[in-house]
Amino acid sequence: MLVYEFDFISLQDVLSAMENNLLTSQGVVVELDGAFALVDVQRQNGCGGCQSQAGCGTASLSKLFSPNRSAPVRVLNTLDAQVGDRVVVSLDESQVVRQAFMAYGLPLIGLFLVAILLKFMAQTLFSMTALQLDLVAILGGAAGLVLGWGLTRKLYQPSLPVLTEKLQSRS
């Protein structure tokens, strides 16, 4: 005789599953600015849990370019935190991907599209040498990069991290 056991999912299980999509970091409130708080968080990179970080070029570059591993983050002060409070700051993981695309992907797409488009137009409309066409492509790439960066700055407002928990109030 087969006996099946069913486990019911509790609300706590659902909440912890939802938290898996959040990037969280602990920090200390260092300054209040109106409705916002500046939280000093410890930057983390993906190298911390990697077994081969000792021989990895990415880990070396990370250490080289960010010797100061803390940076204040501006968050909406929804928990009425005060200076000196230890808090948890979180951001939806999908927002990180979207922000990375807007910061790097859109300007890069602009670089390639405008470079190709201008080179094609110059080749079709004018009689130019290969060197001149390359220069047009370089100028078009620079213009596309600036255009993509400008569109990102003008049209996209990244979402701020949020305070999710106050761990310890100041003494």
N, C-alpha and C positions, 0 to 999 in steps of 0.2 A: 504494500500500500504506500503510495507516494503522499508525502505531506509537504505542503508548500507553506513557507512562512513569508509574510509580507511585513515590511517595515514601512511605517508611515513617515512621510517627510515632515519634519517640524518646521516652523517658521524660522528658527535659528539656522537650520540647514540651508534654507533658501537664501537667507541673508548672507551667510558665509559664502555661498556659491556666487552671489552677486558681487561680493567684495573681491573675488578672485579677478575681476575685470578692472579693479582699481589699482593704480600705482600709489602706494602710500609711503610716507616718510615722516619721521619724527623731527621736531624742531622746537626752537625756543622763540617766543615773541620778543623781538628786540625793539620795536617801535610801533606806535599807533599813529595812524594818519586818517582822521575822520572815521569813516565806516570801514576802513581797511586796516589790516595789521601786516607788518613786515615780519616774516618768520625766517629765522636763520636755520636752514635745513642742511643736513649733510648730503652732498651730492653723491650719488651712487652710479657706478657704471656696471655694465654687464660682466666685467672682468673679475669681479669679486668672487663669483662662484665657479669660475672656470679653472679646470685642473692644469691647463697649459699656459697660464698667464705669465709664468717666468720667462718663457721663450717666445712670447707673442709680440709682434710689432705694434699691434693696436694697443695693448696694455702699456707698452713703453711710451707711445705717443700720448696716451691719456695722462700718464704721470707727468710727461714733459710739458704739456700745454695747460694743465690745470693743477698746478701745485697747491693752490688754495682751494680746498675741496668744499668750502661752504660759501653759500651765496644767499642773500635775503630774497624771499619770495613774497610778492604782494598778494594777499588773499582777503576776501571779504570776511570781516570779523563777525560771523554769525553766532559764535559762542560767547561773546562778550569777554574775550580773553584780555588779560592785562600783560604789561611788560614783565617778562620773567617767567610766564606760564609755559609749561611744556605741553605741546599740542601735536596732534596727528594731522598732517596735510595730505589730501588725496586728490587724484585726477583720474578721470576715466581713461583707460588705455587707448580707446579709439580716438580720443582727442589728441593724443600724442602723435598718432599716425597722421591724422589730418593736419596738424600743425607742422609736422615735418614735411609733408607734401607741399603745403603752401609756402614754407620757408625755402625749400630746396628744389622741389619738383617743378613748380610753376615757372620760376626764373630759368631753370634748365631747359624746359620745353620752349620757352620764349627764345632762348639763345639759339637752339637748333632750328626752330621754325622760321624765324626771321632771317637767319643766315642762309638757309636753303632758298627761301622765297626771294630774297634780294639777289642772290647769285643767279637764280633762274631768270628773274626779270632782266637783270643786266646782260645776261647771255643772249636773251631773246631780243631785246630792244636795241642793244648797242654792240658794236664791233669792238671787243676788248681782248687783250692778251690774257693768258692764263694767270699771270701775276696780278693783273688788275682785277680779274674775277675773284682771286683769292683775297685780295684786299677788301673788295666789296663784301665778301662773305664774312671776313673778320669784323668789319664795321657793323654789318648786319647782326652778327652774333652778339657784339657788345650792346647794340641798341635793343635787341631782344631780351638780353639779360636785364638791362635797366628797366625795360618795359614790364617784364614779368615781376621784377622786384617791386616796382611802383604799384602795379595792380594788387600785389599781395598786401602792401602797406595800406593802400587806399580801401580795398574792399573787404579784407578779412580781419576780424577782431577775434583773437584767440580767447578761448574760455580760460578763466582763472582757476587755479586749484581751490579747493574748499577745505575749511576746517571741519574735521569730522569728529574729533574727540579732544577733550581737554584732559591730559594725563595727570598733571600736577600743577596746582596753583602756586603762585609765588609765595614765599614764606614771609 
